[in-house]
């Protein structure tokens, strides 16, 4: 139960009620920004470390809180003056104790069992979804703005946005292609309501890589 509660808290920001089957980036639209390559800390005490992923422009993001760690694959794009981060979970959160045990046994962690999936209820355990955030670089801080799920849902209901999507229980899954997603963000990226400007996650730089 302790792990289930932690996972729920750990993912509440990273995992929204709207996720996408397809990434926001292609190899040609990925950008590299050296300012990301550092260790960051938010006010809740979670550590964020962005690292280079292989020879590509993708970044690997490791989030750590207390003795739990989760790993994400991320891609950064820029449309106009706006930066957007595509985040996809690679490994579900695991404790140091569990990691040591699996390493000693030469095994990889097993997925969370069905009961835990039901309790947590996050789409990350069901499909390899992509989640989108708007970034603002301000000095030694990064402001991470989460997607405004309710606003996008209202746009769907009012038929103001026709981007392809499906409802999966309480989740909205964007099924639009990468090109359609990019067109959407180019058009609506400046809309102040699309991202929660009043609820940013503020990352403070601790150590350059």
Buried (B, 14 or more C-beta within 10 A) or exposed (E): EEBBEBBBBBBEBBBBBBBBBBBBBEEEBBEEBEEBBBBBBBEEEBBBBBBBBEEEBBBBBBBBBEEBBBBBBBBBBBBEEBBBBBBBBBBBBBBEEBBEEBEEEEEEBEEBEEEBBEBBBBBBBBEEBBBBBBBBEEEEBBBBBBBBBEBBBEBBEEEEBEBEBEEEEEBBBBEBEBEBBBBBBEEBBEEEEBBBEEEBBBBBBEEEE
